[in-house]
Amino acid sequence: MDERRVRPRRLRHGRRLTDGTVVITSHDDDGRIIHAIRYDESMEDVLEELEGEAAEAAYGSRGSEEIDSPAEPGADELG
């Protein structure tokens, strides 16, 4: 018999963002996002991977199914 501990799999949810990229999220028992992976349009390349509070801050408090892509660093700055 296999004695290894197996972590229960969490459901993942995916949605396409307004820029065409796709974000896949996993939630904890309280509904908070605990892991998020953002892929390019083809879903072949990972653009961003966040865990814990960073994932919740980036993708957790959005009520809509279609959300804006996260702003690029420095996008608010005028140069």
N, CA, C and O atoms as a DFTB+ gen file, in Angstrom:
316 C
 N C O
     1  1       0.844      -1.196       0.000
     2  2       0.000       0.000       0.000
     3  2       0.879       1.247       0.000
     4  3       1.927       1.278       0.646
     5  1       0.452       2.253      -0.716
     6  2       1.205       3.503      -0.815
     7  2       0.902       4.356       0.408
     8  3      -0.247       4.731       0.638
     9  1       1.926       4.662       1.188
    10  2       1.756       5.399       2.449
    11  2       1.976       6.907       2.299
    12  3       1.888       7.645       3.280
    13  1       2.263       7.367       1.076
    14  2       2.501       8.799       0.896
    15  2       1.240       9.593       1.184
    16  3       0.124       9.151       0.909
    17  1       1.444      10.757       1.736
    18  2       0.304      11.658       1.994
    19  2      -0.028      12.374       0.698
    20  3       0.859      12.890       0.019
    21  1      -1.266      12.403       0.370
    22  2      -1.719      13.054      -0.841
    23  2      -2.505      14.293      -0.455
    24  3      -3.468      14.226       0.309
    25  1      -2.081      15.411      -0.990
    26  2      -2.777      16.660      -0.728
    27  2      -4.058      16.693      -1.556
    28  3      -4.028      16.402      -2.751
    29  1      -5.171      17.040      -0.938
    30  2      -6.417      17.091      -1.709
    31  2      -6.336      18.152      -2.802
    32  3      -5.815      19.245      -2.584
    33  1      -6.851      17.819      -3.958
    34  2      -6.831      18.765      -5.077
    35  2      -7.942      19.797      -4.897
    36  3      -9.065      19.462      -4.519
    37  1      -7.617      21.024      -5.168
    38  2      -8.598      22.104      -5.099
    39  2      -9.089      22.397      -6.505
    40  3      -8.342      22.283      -7.477
    41  1     -10.340      22.772      -6.598
    42  2     -10.883      23.166      -7.884
    43  2     -10.175      24.411      -8.381
    44  3      -9.817      25.293      -7.600
    45  1      -9.981      24.470      -9.663
    46  2      -9.369      25.639     -10.275
    47  2     -10.389      26.313     -11.168
    48  3     -11.237      25.665     -11.782
    49  1     -10.287      27.624     -11.225
    50  2     -11.194      28.408     -12.053
    51  2     -10.358      29.209     -13.036
    52  3      -9.328      29.776     -12.673
    53  1     -10.803      29.249     -14.267
    54  2     -10.083      30.007     -15.278
    55  2     -10.968      31.073     -15.895
    56  3     -12.183      30.910     -15.999
    57  1     -10.339      32.167     -16.302
    58  2     -11.072      33.217     -16.989
    59  2     -10.108      33.990     -17.878
    60  3      -8.920      34.126     -17.582
    61  1     -10.661      34.490     -18.976
    62  2      -9.860      35.286     -19.914
    63  2      -9.948      36.747     -19.488
    64  3     -11.031      37.264     -19.214
    65  1      -8.801      37.398     -19.436
    66  2      -8.748      38.808     -19.062
    67  2      -8.966      39.687     -20.288
    68  3      -8.964      39.198     -21.417
    69  1      -9.152      40.968     -20.065
    70  2      -9.459      41.892     -21.153
    71  2      -8.326      42.010     -22.169
    72  3      -8.575      42.390     -23.313
    73  1      -7.094      41.696     -21.784
    74  2      -5.981      41.764     -22.737
    75  2      -5.765      40.441     -23.472
    76  3      -4.811      40.312     -24.238
    77  1      -6.638      39.460     -23.248
    78  2      -6.548      38.182     -23.937
    79  2      -5.799      37.114     -23.166
    80  3      -5.870      35.938     -23.523
    81  1      -5.079      37.494     -22.109
    82  2      -4.393      36.495     -21.306
    83  2      -5.409      35.731     -20.459
    84  3      -6.553      36.161     -20.313
    85  1      -4.986      34.602     -19.907
    86  2      -5.874      33.735     -19.132
    87  2      -5.302      33.574     -17.732
    88  3      -4.105      33.337     -17.573
    89  1      -6.150      33.702     -16.717
    90  2      -5.714      33.489     -15.340
    91  2      -6.454      32.275     -14.777
    92  3      -7.673      32.159     -14.903
    93  1      -5.693      31.377     -14.158
    94  2      -6.231      30.196     -13.499
    95  2      -6.016      30.385     -12.004
    96  3      -4.889      30.623     -11.568
    97  1      -7.082      30.283     -11.211
    98  2      -6.977      30.505      -9.769
    99  2      -7.440      29.295      -8.984
   100  3      -8.315      28.551      -9.426
   101  1      -6.838      29.103      -7.801
   102  2      -7.260      28.093      -6.839
   103  2      -7.679      28.812      -5.563
   104  3      -7.069      29.810      -5.180
   105  1      -8.719      28.307      -4.906
   106  2      -9.275      28.961      -3.726
   107  2      -9.151      28.076      -2.493
   108  3      -9.119      26.851      -2.600
   109  1      -9.079      28.708      -1.312
   110  2      -9.101      27.942      -0.066
   111  2     -10.554      27.686       0.336
   112  3     -11.475      28.045      -0.398
   113  1     -10.760      27.071       1.491
   114  2     -12.111      26.729       1.946
   115  2     -12.974      27.954       2.223
   116  3     -14.201      27.852       2.234
   117  1     -12.352      29.112       2.448
   118  2     -13.093      30.341       2.722
   119  2     -13.358      31.154       1.457
   120  3     -13.946      32.232       1.533
   121  1     -12.934      30.655       0.296
   122  2     -13.173      31.345      -0.957
   123  2     -12.101      32.333      -1.363
   124  3     -12.222      32.983      -2.400
   125  1     -11.047      32.458      -0.559
   126  2      -9.957      33.370      -0.919
   127  2      -9.045      32.699      -1.937
   128  3      -8.830      31.487      -1.897
   129  1      -8.518      33.496      -2.840
   130  2      -7.587      32.966      -3.833
   131  2      -6.253      32.702      -3.157
   132  3      -5.699      33.574      -2.488
   133  1      -5.743      31.487      -3.338
   134  2      -4.472      31.119      -2.725
   135  2      -3.369      30.914      -3.753
   136  3      -2.192      30.879      -3.396
   137  1      -3.735      30.777      -5.036
   138  2      -2.743      30.563      -6.078
   139  2      -3.317      31.072      -7.386
   140  3      -4.479      30.809      -7.695
   141  1      -2.527      31.791      -8.155
   142  2      -2.970      32.306      -9.452
   143  2      -1.828      32.191     -10.452
   144  3      -0.682      32.527     -10.154
   145  1      -2.162      31.714     -11.629
   146  2      -1.195      31.625     -12.728
   147  2      -1.807      32.342     -13.913
   148  3      -2.943      32.062     -14.295
   149  1      -1.053      33.272     -14.500
   150  2      -1.525      33.989     -15.688
   151  2      -0.715      33.533     -16.891
   152  3       0.516      33.574     -16.880
   153  1      -1.423      33.096     -17.934
   154  2      -0.816      32.589     -19.165
   155  2      -1.019      33.575     -20.302
   156  3      -1.896      34.437     -20.245
   157  1      -0.192      33.438     -21.343
   158  2      -0.412      34.233     -22.546
   159  2      -1.655      33.724     -23.269
   160  3      -2.284      32.767     -22.817
   161  1      -2.014      34.351     -24.380
   162  2      -3.239      34.003     -25.088
   163  2      -3.279      32.552     -25.541
   164  3      -4.351      31.950     -25.588
   165  1      -2.131      31.984     -25.872
   166  2      -2.078      30.598     -26.345
   167  2      -2.075      29.591     -25.198
   168  3      -2.213      28.388     -25.421
   169  1      -1.922      30.079     -23.990
   170  2      -1.813      29.256     -22.777
   171  2      -0.581      28.351     -22.798
   172  3      -0.558      27.314     -22.137
   173  1       0.430      28.743     -23.551
   174  2       1.671      27.975     -23.611
   175  2       2.734      28.533     -22.675
   176  3       3.560      27.778     -22.161
   177  1       2.728      29.839     -22.447
   178  2       3.767      30.475     -21.643
   179  2       3.168      31.097     -20.386
   180  3       2.148      31.784     -20.447
   181  1       3.813      30.850     -19.244
   182  2       3.394      31.451     -17.981
   183  2       3.967      32.861     -17.917
   184  3       5.176      33.053     -18.047
   185  1       3.099      33.839     -17.718
   186  2       3.521      35.227     -17.606
   187  2       3.729      35.650     -16.158
   188  3       4.571      36.499     -15.865
   189  1       2.951      35.047     -15.249
   190  2       2.990      35.458     -13.849
   191  2       2.439      34.324     -12.994
   192  3       1.466      33.669     -13.369
   193  1       3.066      34.097     -11.847
   194  2       2.548      33.115     -10.894
   195  2       2.622      33.723      -9.502
   196  3       3.685      34.155      -9.058
   197  1       1.483      33.752      -8.816
   198  2       1.396      34.365      -7.496
   199  2       0.792      33.383      -6.501
   200  3      -0.029      32.541      -6.865
   201  1       1.205      33.500      -5.244
   202  2       0.646      32.664      -4.188
   203  2       0.253      33.526      -2.998
   204  3       0.775      34.626      -2.816
   205  1      -0.663      33.020      -2.196
   206  2      -1.040      33.640      -0.930
   207  2      -1.606      35.031      -1.085
   208  3      -2.464      35.280      -1.933
   209  1      -1.115      35.942      -0.250
   210  2      -1.644      37.307      -0.222
   211  2      -1.442      38.044      -1.541
   212  3      -2.276      38.864      -1.926
   213  1      -0.350      37.762      -2.232
   214  2      -0.113      38.428      -3.518
   215  2      -1.165      38.014      -4.546
   216  3      -1.640      38.852      -5.312
   217  1      -1.534      36.735      -4.570
   218  2      -2.571      36.258      -5.487
   219  2      -3.921      36.858      -5.130
   220  3      -4.666      37.284      -6.013
   221  1      -4.239      36.895      -3.850
   222  2      -5.516      37.463      -3.396
   223  2      -5.579      38.956      -3.724
   224  3      -6.623      39.454      -4.146
   225  1      -4.472      39.667      -3.532
   226  2      -4.456      41.105      -3.810
   227  2      -4.626      41.380      -5.303
   228  3      -5.307      42.334      -5.679
   229  1      -4.027      40.569      -6.146
   230  2      -4.086      40.803      -7.586
   231  2      -5.403      40.369      -8.207
   232  3      -5.908      41.041      -9.107
   233  1      -5.976      39.251      -7.742
   234  2      -7.135      38.676      -8.417
   235  2      -8.308      38.352      -7.506
   236  3      -9.346      37.911      -7.999
   237  1      -8.189      38.553      -6.192
   238  2      -9.196      38.058      -5.272
   239  2     -10.401      38.919      -5.032
   240  3     -11.482      38.383      -4.786
   241  1     -10.282      40.202      -5.087
   242  2     -11.405      41.052      -4.690
   243  2     -12.202      41.537      -5.890
   244  3     -12.848      42.583      -5.821
   245  1     -12.166      40.805      -6.968
   246  2     -12.876      41.201      -8.182
   247  2     -14.198      40.470      -8.243
   248  3     -14.227      39.248      -8.098
   249  1     -15.280      41.170      -8.452
   250  2     -16.585      40.534      -8.520
   251  2     -16.958      40.074      -9.905
   252  3     -17.819      39.206     -10.050
   253  1     -16.343      40.622     -10.922
   254  2     -16.712      40.329     -12.296
   255  2     -15.957      39.110     -12.811
   256  3     -14.849      38.817     -12.361
   257  1     -16.558      38.415     -13.745
   258  2     -15.879      37.286     -14.382
   259  2     -14.794      37.770     -15.327
   260  3     -13.766      37.109     -15.473
   261  1     -15.003      38.915     -15.975
   262  2     -13.985      39.455     -16.858
   263  2     -13.368      40.656     -16.174
   264  3     -14.062      41.618     -15.845
   265  1     -12.070      40.600     -15.962
   266  2     -11.389      41.668     -15.239
   267  2     -10.280      42.241     -16.094
   268  3      -9.839      41.622     -17.063
   269  1      -9.843      43.411     -15.731
   270  2      -8.722      44.022     -16.411
   271  2      -7.448      43.300     -16.021
   272  3      -7.341      42.737     -14.932
   273  1      -6.492      43.326     -16.922
   274  2      -5.196      42.756     -16.623
   275  2      -4.492      43.600     -15.589
   276  3      -4.723      44.807     -15.516
   277  1      -3.634      42.989     -14.785
   278  2      -2.885      43.784     -13.813
   279  2      -2.028      44.823     -14.521
   280  3      -1.482      44.561     -15.592
   281  1      -1.916      45.978     -13.931
   282  2      -1.121      47.051     -14.529
   283  2       0.350      46.668     -14.523
   284  3       0.846      46.034     -13.592
   285  1       1.021      47.065     -15.571
   286  2       2.455      46.838     -15.629
   287  2       3.140      47.764     -14.628
   288  3       2.680      48.886     -14.418
   289  1       4.224      47.318     -14.009
   290  2       4.920      48.198     -13.062
   291  2       5.325      49.506     -13.741
   292  3       5.885      49.505     -14.837
   293  1       5.037      50.590     -13.086
   294  2       5.391      51.897     -13.617
   295  2       4.394      52.451     -14.616
   296  3       4.631      53.512     -15.194
   297  1       3.279      51.757     -14.835
   298  2       2.303      52.208     -15.830
   299  2       1.634      53.514     -15.421
   300  3       1.177      54.271     -16.278
   301  1       1.571      53.787     -14.111
   302  2       0.933      55.005     -13.634
   303  2       1.863      56.221     -13.720
   304  3       1.417      57.362     -13.601
   305  1       3.135      55.969     -13.925
   306  2       4.104      57.060     -13.918
   307  2       4.172      57.716     -15.288
   308  3       4.111      57.042     -16.316
   309  1       4.298      59.017     -15.292
   310  2       4.501      59.736     -16.539
   311  2       5.996      59.909     -16.731
   312  3       6.716      60.256     -15.795
   313  1       6.449      59.670     -17.929
   314  2       7.897      59.724     -18.106
   315  2       8.281      60.566     -19.168
   316  3       9.472      60.714     -19.439
